């Protein structure tokens, strides 16, 4: 096995410089823990940015991968395979939508959904029905179409010009949404819970307005559930948590147990506008990933994991709120189930670095937001262990903040 230093040296020499990695090389995982190349153990509150919802090395996922890899891994979409139709049926039945398209990632699912609603818009309203409405502070991916919908300048600034015809509105601003809508709009695209934006929920009122206005203007309502879907809210689909049904839903991260798979599901009235030759993929929906995805969905049911997400998620929220009650620099808890955040008044990076040193994996987004995307296997005892670490680190951060404020006050020039 390579040492940590050897791994870092190879990457720094040969990889494109796209990732500001944390100083950790993970060698293996088991359940809610991962282990680095030197054997140190870490409690995983991030689960591969939401991918490893079943934790690490789940025995049924491992078995499904081994069994299918020994049969056939890839056949291309020129041919049928045993599992793609079964998975599509399962997802459509569970969602109430009608048809599925399988991709390799969430970003590709977004791209496919954009093509779908543009095609539907052209069919019903001509070429001018091509406008998309997206939300400020959103994140939908890093390819050009998905990036055009991403309402954060820092992700877009070096890559203009973007895809044309996108109007941004503030999250939960119904009046701004109404003002942006007209018959040229072919789709409204949003995350029910913004992930990279800091775990920010859309209100039920806003989502209902999106549904009403989409219907009124013959536009599609597209939910990006790539981070918040497939169980994270304690419901299989996040839209089931909010009680508003979209026309298209994009999913990915945990669906194939860590293997690359994404999908969008669509109502027939929109799906009918994609016909052979209009869209496709080489790798999406292969027999290996689809079989593992079926196993993932079966495990959620067999192990009653959605109920566990709701129960442990409620406990997690309670413990985070206790931090808000105790510390001035912790000001708000957001999210639900296994997608939660703690808003700080100070940069979160020192807390992240301290947590890593103490054996806890978390994430920081929007500079001051601690983000938690734990595995669905998380239990209350794991929450308690993580909170003991966070409590000490936030206490230290608050002391440092107060000390810095005292120094600043002493050294500030006197006001005449």
PLY file of the C-alpha trace (Angstrom):
ply
format ascii 1.0
element vertex 416
property float x
property float y
property float z
element edge 415
property int vertex1
property int vertex2
end_header
0.00 0.00 0.00
1.19 3.51 -0.80
1.92 5.86 2.07
-0.08 9.05 2.53
2.89 11.08 1.30
3.26 8.95 -1.84
-0.45 9.29 -2.65
-0.31 13.07 -2.29
2.87 13.38 -4.37
1.40 11.40 -7.27
-1.79 13.43 -7.32
0.01 16.75 -7.12
2.18 15.77 -10.09
-0.39 14.18 -12.41
-3.95 15.27 -11.57
-5.68 18.41 -12.77
-5.69 20.83 -9.86
-9.47 20.80 -9.22
-9.78 19.65 -5.61
-8.66 21.26 -2.35
-8.54 17.92 -0.60
-8.56 17.45 3.15
-5.33 15.87 4.48
-6.71 12.35 4.64
-6.25 9.25 2.47
-9.03 6.73 3.12
-8.16 3.06 2.68
-11.36 1.29 3.74
-14.67 1.68 5.50
-17.11 -0.34 7.58
-20.55 0.82 8.59
-20.45 4.44 9.78
-16.63 4.49 10.04
-13.75 4.89 7.60
-10.07 4.12 8.15
-7.06 5.93 6.72
-3.94 4.35 5.22
-2.34 4.30 8.67
-5.33 2.55 10.27
-6.83 5.53 12.12
-10.62 5.44 12.46
-13.02 8.29 11.62
-16.73 8.64 12.33
-18.29 9.55 8.99
-20.89 12.35 9.16
-20.44 13.12 5.45
-20.88 9.72 3.73
-19.02 10.64 0.57
-21.06 13.84 0.14
-24.27 11.89 0.59
-23.40 8.92 -1.60
-22.74 6.27 1.04
-26.21 6.30 2.57
-25.81 2.63 3.59
-22.45 3.34 5.15
-19.41 1.45 3.96
-19.08 -2.18 2.85
-22.72 -3.08 3.44
-22.68 -6.88 3.04
-25.68 -7.00 0.69
-24.22 -4.31 -1.58
-20.85 -6.08 -1.62
-22.55 -9.38 -2.52
-24.62 -7.81 -5.30
-21.52 -6.21 -6.83
-19.54 -9.44 -6.70
-22.34 -11.56 -8.12
-23.15 -9.22 -11.01
-19.52 -8.41 -11.84
-18.93 -12.12 -12.37
-21.79 -12.21 -14.90
-21.78 -9.00 -16.97
-20.86 -5.42 -16.09
-21.66 -3.53 -19.29
-23.64 -4.29 -22.44
-24.43 -0.75 -23.77
-27.90 0.61 -24.39
-28.05 -1.03 -27.82
-29.31 -4.09 -25.96
-31.71 -4.90 -23.13
-30.41 -5.94 -19.73
-32.26 -7.68 -16.94
-32.25 -4.88 -14.38
-32.86 -1.52 -16.08
-36.59 -2.04 -16.57
-37.01 -3.43 -13.07
-35.30 -0.38 -11.58
-37.34 2.01 -13.72
-40.54 0.28 -12.62
-39.54 0.51 -8.97
-38.66 4.20 -9.13
-41.73 5.16 -11.15
-44.05 3.19 -8.85
-42.52 4.76 -5.74
-42.55 8.30 -7.14
-45.84 8.29 -9.03
-44.03 9.48 -12.16
-44.13 7.57 -15.42
-40.76 7.12 -17.10
-37.07 7.02 -16.20
-33.81 7.80 -17.92
-30.56 6.56 -16.39
-27.34 8.56 -16.50
-23.94 8.32 -14.81
-24.28 11.25 -12.42
-26.59 13.86 -11.01
-25.22 16.55 -13.30
-26.03 14.39 -16.33
-29.54 13.85 -14.97
-29.98 17.63 -14.83
-28.68 17.99 -18.40
-31.12 15.36 -19.65
-34.01 16.98 -17.81
-33.17 20.33 -19.44
-33.24 18.76 -22.88
-36.54 17.10 -22.05
-38.33 20.29 -20.99
-36.86 22.32 -23.83
-38.15 19.71 -26.31
-41.55 19.72 -24.62
-41.61 23.52 -24.63
-40.83 23.71 -28.32
-43.55 21.17 -29.05
-46.23 23.05 -27.14
-45.21 26.69 -27.60
-42.66 26.87 -30.39
-38.94 27.80 -30.22
-39.63 30.81 -27.98
-40.89 28.55 -25.16
-37.38 27.88 -23.89
-36.92 30.01 -20.74
-35.88 28.33 -17.49
-36.42 29.72 -14.00
-33.88 28.80 -11.33
-33.17 29.96 -7.78
-30.49 32.24 -6.42
-27.96 30.40 -4.23
-28.69 27.11 -6.02
-26.26 24.44 -7.19
-27.06 21.96 -9.96
-23.69 20.73 -11.18
-20.58 21.73 -13.09
-21.35 20.97 -16.73
-22.35 23.95 -18.84
-26.12 23.48 -18.79
-26.25 22.63 -15.08
-23.87 25.50 -14.35
-26.16 27.91 -16.17
-28.86 27.06 -13.60
-26.52 27.45 -10.63
-27.31 30.68 -8.84
-23.88 31.25 -7.29
-21.45 33.47 -9.18
-18.35 31.77 -7.76
-19.10 28.59 -9.71
-19.87 30.40 -12.97
-17.45 33.31 -13.16
-14.69 31.77 -15.32
-16.92 29.98 -17.80
-19.17 32.55 -19.46
-21.08 32.72 -21.68
-23.58 30.37 -20.09
-26.61 28.70 -21.62
-29.02 31.51 -22.45
-32.57 31.89 -21.24
-32.27 31.41 -17.47
-34.03 33.74 -15.02
-33.05 33.64 -11.35
-35.42 34.40 -8.48
-34.83 34.40 -4.70
-35.82 31.25 -2.84
-39.26 31.53 -1.18
-40.09 34.83 -2.93
-43.47 34.05 -4.45
-43.95 37.55 -5.86
-40.58 37.44 -7.68
-41.51 34.03 -9.05
-44.83 35.34 -10.38
-43.08 38.28 -12.01
-40.58 35.96 -13.72
-43.24 33.63 -15.15
-44.75 33.95 -18.60
-45.69 31.65 -21.45
-42.09 31.54 -22.70
-41.07 29.57 -19.59
-40.66 25.85 -20.23
-39.41 24.85 -16.79
-38.86 25.81 -13.15
-35.79 24.08 -11.67
-35.06 23.99 -7.94
-33.62 22.00 -5.05
-36.34 21.51 -2.40
-33.45 21.75 0.06
-30.43 23.61 -1.27
-27.31 21.61 -0.44
-24.24 23.59 -1.47
-26.26 26.69 -0.66
-26.14 25.82 3.05
-29.06 23.40 3.64
-31.75 25.96 2.89
-35.33 24.68 2.61
-37.97 25.96 0.25
-41.25 26.75 1.99
-44.40 24.77 1.25
-46.06 28.00 0.11
-43.28 28.65 -2.41
-43.30 25.09 -3.77
-47.08 25.17 -4.12
-46.78 28.46 -6.02
-44.21 26.83 -8.30
-46.63 23.98 -8.94
-49.53 26.33 -9.66
-47.56 28.63 -11.97
-45.98 25.75 -13.87
-49.45 24.36 -14.57
-50.81 27.77 -15.50
-48.06 28.37 -18.08
-47.71 24.76 -19.35
-44.19 24.53 -17.94
-42.47 21.64 -16.18
-41.65 21.73 -12.47
-38.26 20.06 -12.01
-36.98 19.07 -8.57
-33.25 18.50 -8.18
-33.14 15.88 -5.41
-29.60 14.75 -6.14
-28.47 15.61 -2.61
-31.73 15.72 -0.64
-33.54 12.75 -2.22
-33.62 8.95 -1.98
-34.16 8.85 1.76
-32.26 11.83 3.21
-35.41 13.56 4.48
-36.84 10.34 5.91
-39.06 9.95 2.84
-37.86 8.19 -0.30
-38.30 11.38 -2.33
-37.92 14.84 -0.83
-41.05 16.02 -2.64
-43.00 13.51 -0.53
-41.74 15.33 2.55
-42.98 18.66 1.17
-46.23 17.39 -0.36
-45.71 18.90 -3.82
-45.31 16.56 -6.81
-42.99 17.73 -9.62
-43.19 16.83 -13.31
-39.54 15.78 -13.34
-37.26 14.72 -10.50
-33.48 14.28 -10.77
-31.76 11.79 -8.47
-28.29 10.31 -8.07
-25.81 10.17 -5.17
-26.79 7.13 -3.03
-28.84 5.18 -5.56
-26.20 2.60 -6.53
-24.35 2.25 -3.24
-21.32 4.23 -4.38
-21.29 3.19 -8.04
-21.90 6.01 -10.54
-25.60 6.18 -11.41
-28.10 9.02 -11.78
-31.58 9.32 -13.25
-34.40 11.63 -14.03
-38.03 10.54 -13.71
-40.74 12.32 -15.67
-44.46 12.45 -16.21
-45.62 11.06 -19.55
-46.79 14.41 -20.91
-43.18 15.59 -20.86
-41.43 12.24 -21.38
-43.18 11.69 -24.70
-41.12 14.45 -26.31
-37.86 12.46 -26.09
-37.75 9.87 -28.86
-34.93 7.64 -30.19
-31.89 9.66 -31.17
-32.72 12.74 -29.09
-30.83 11.66 -25.98
-28.67 8.79 -24.81
-25.69 7.54 -22.81
-22.99 4.91 -23.17
-22.67 3.85 -19.54
-25.93 4.91 -17.85
-28.25 2.15 -16.71
-25.85 -0.77 -17.06
-26.62 -4.13 -15.45
-24.16 -3.73 -12.57
-25.33 -0.31 -11.39
-29.02 -1.08 -11.87
-28.80 -4.35 -9.97
-27.03 -2.63 -7.08
-29.62 0.18 -7.11
-32.40 -2.39 -6.78
-30.55 -3.83 -3.80
-30.20 -0.35 -2.29
-33.95 0.22 -2.47
-34.64 -3.23 -1.05
-32.30 -2.60 1.88
-34.07 0.68 2.70
-37.30 -1.27 3.02
-35.99 -4.44 4.66
-34.00 -2.58 7.33
-36.68 0.12 7.83
-34.02 2.77 7.29
-36.36 5.63 6.43
-37.90 5.37 9.89
-34.38 5.30 11.34
-33.48 8.45 9.38
-36.55 10.19 10.82
-35.87 9.04 14.38
-32.11 9.63 14.50
-32.49 12.79 12.42
-34.82 14.21 15.05
-32.30 13.33 17.76
-29.50 14.90 15.69
-31.52 18.13 15.30
-32.14 18.25 19.03
-28.44 17.91 19.82
-27.52 20.59 17.29
-30.10 22.94 18.84
-28.43 22.37 22.21
-25.24 23.78 20.69
-27.19 26.84 19.54
-28.55 27.27 23.06
-25.08 27.01 24.58
-22.81 28.94 22.22
-23.15 32.45 20.82
-21.31 31.60 17.59
-23.83 28.80 16.78
-26.97 30.57 15.59
-29.24 28.25 13.61
-29.98 24.59 12.84
-31.42 23.77 9.40
-32.50 20.66 7.57
-34.21 17.40 8.41
-33.37 13.72 8.74
-29.91 12.98 7.35
-29.37 16.38 5.68
-28.68 19.02 8.32
-26.56 22.08 8.98
-25.32 24.25 11.82
-24.93 27.94 10.96
-22.00 29.68 12.65
-21.06 33.35 12.85
-17.40 32.49 12.25
-15.63 30.52 9.50
-16.23 26.81 9.83
-12.92 25.59 8.42
-11.08 25.53 11.78
-13.92 23.44 13.23
-13.72 21.05 10.26
-9.94 20.72 10.66
-10.29 20.12 14.38
-12.96 17.50 13.81
-10.75 15.69 11.29
-7.89 15.65 13.81
-10.24 14.14 16.41
-11.66 11.48 14.10
-14.88 13.06 12.79
-15.64 13.79 9.12
-17.88 16.79 8.42
-18.05 19.43 5.71
-18.22 23.22 5.44
-20.22 25.08 2.80
-20.85 28.80 2.33
-17.82 29.41 4.61
-19.77 29.45 7.90
-22.10 26.44 7.58
-21.23 23.03 9.02
-22.95 20.48 6.77
-23.87 16.94 7.86
-24.87 14.17 5.44
-24.44 11.05 7.59
-25.19 7.46 6.59
-28.72 6.25 7.22
-27.24 3.61 9.55
-26.37 6.33 12.06
-27.57 5.64 15.60
-28.03 7.90 18.60
-24.76 6.69 20.12
-22.91 7.87 17.02
-24.62 11.27 17.23
-23.52 11.54 20.88
-19.92 10.73 19.95
-19.88 13.32 17.19
-21.50 15.96 19.37
-18.89 15.54 22.11
-16.24 16.42 19.53
-18.19 19.33 18.04
-19.03 20.76 21.45
-15.34 21.01 22.40
-14.37 22.50 19.04
-17.15 25.11 19.03
-16.27 26.04 22.62
-12.65 26.59 21.53
-13.75 28.59 18.48
-15.93 30.82 20.65
-13.08 31.47 23.09
-10.81 32.41 20.20
-13.45 34.70 18.72
-13.97 36.49 22.03
-10.22 36.80 22.59
-9.79 38.30 19.13
-12.65 40.74 19.82
-10.98 41.87 23.07
-7.67 42.45 21.29
-9.40 44.37 18.52
-11.18 46.53 21.07
-7.93 47.33 22.94
-6.06 48.21 19.78
-8.81 50.22 18.10
-7.96 53.93 17.75
-9.80 56.21 20.12
-12.70 58.15 18.63
-12.38 61.91 19.14
0 1
1 2
2 3
3 4
4 5
5 6
6 7
7 8
8 9
9 10
10 11
11 12
12 13
13 14
14 15
15 16
16 17
17 18
18 19
19 20
20 21
21 22
22 23
23 24
24 25
25 26
26 27
27 28
28 29
29 30
30 31
31 32
32 33
33 34
34 35
35 36
36 37
37 38
38 39
39 40
40 41
41 42
42 43
43 44
44 45
45 46
46 47
47 48
48 49
49 50
50 51
51 52
52 53
53 54
54 55
55 56
56 57
57 58
58 59
59 60
60 61
61 62
62 63
63 64
64 65
65 66
66 67
67 68
68 69
69 70
70 71
71 72
72 73
73 74
74 75
75 76
76 77
77 78
78 79
79 80
80 81
81 82
82 83
83 84
84 85
85 86
86 87
87 88
88 89
89 90
90 91
91 92
92 93
93 94
94 95
95 96
96 97
97 98
98 99
99 100
100 101
101 102
102 103
103 104
104 105
105 106
106 107
107 108
108 109
109 110
110 111
111 112
112 113
113 114
114 115
115 116
116 117
117 118
118 119
119 120
120 121
121 122
122 123
123 124
124 125
125 126
126 127
127 128
128 129
129 130
130 131
131 132
132 133
133 134
134 135
135 136
136 137
137 138
138 139
139 140
140 141
141 142
142 143
143 144
144 145
145 146
146 147
147 148
148 149
149 150
150 151
151 152
152 153
153 154
154 155
155 156
156 157
157 158
158 159
159 160
160 161
161 162
162 163
163 164
164 165
165 166
166 167
167 168
168 169
169 170
170 171
171 172
172 173
173 174
174 175
175 176
176 177
177 178
178 179
179 180
180 181
181 182
182 183
183 184
184 185
185 186
186 187
187 188
188 189
189 190
190 191
191 192
192 193
193 194
194 195
195 196
196 197
197 198
198 199
199 200
200 201
201 202
202 203
203 204
204 205
205 206
206 207
207 208
208 209
209 210
210 211
211 212
212 213
213 214
214 215
215 216
216 217
217 218
218 219
219 220
220 221
221 222
222 223
223 224
224 225
225 226
226 227
227 228
228 229
229 230
230 231
231 232
232 233
233 234
234 235
235 236
236 237
237 238
238 239
239 240
240 241
241 242
242 243
243 244
244 245
245 246
246 247
247 248
248 249
249 250
250 251
251 252
252 253
253 254
254 255
255 256
256 257
257 258
258 259
259 260
260 261
261 262
262 263
263 264
264 265
265 266
266 267
267 268
268 269
269 270
270 271
271 272
272 273
273 274
274 275
275 276
276 277
277 278
278 279
279 280
280 281
281 282
282 283
283 284
284 285
285 286
286 287
287 288
288 289
289 290
290 291
291 292
292 293
293 294
294 295
295 296
296 297
297 298
298 299
299 300
300 301
301 302
302 303
303 304
304 305
305 306
306 307
307 308
308 309
309 310
310 311
311 312
312 313
313 314
314 315
315 316
316 317
317 318
318 319
319 320
320 321
321 322
322 323
323 324
324 325
325 326
326 327
327 328
328 329
329 330
330 331
331 332
332 333
333 334
334 335
335 336
336 337
337 338
338 339
339 340
340 341
341 342
342 343
343 344
344 345
345 346
346 347
347 348
348 349
349 350
350 351
351 352
352 353
353 354
354 355
355 356
356 357
357 358
358 359
359 360
360 361
361 362
362 363
363 364
364 365
365 366
366 367
367 368
368 369
369 370
370 371
371 372
372 373
373 374
374 375
375 376
376 377
377 378
378 379
379 380
380 381
381 382
382 383
383 384
384 385
385 386
386 387
387 388
388 389
389 390
390 391
391 392
392 393
393 394
394 395
395 396
396 397
397 398
398 399
399 400
400 401
401 402
402 403
403 404
404 405
405 406
406 407
407 408
408 409
409 410
410 411
411 412
412 413
413 414
414 415
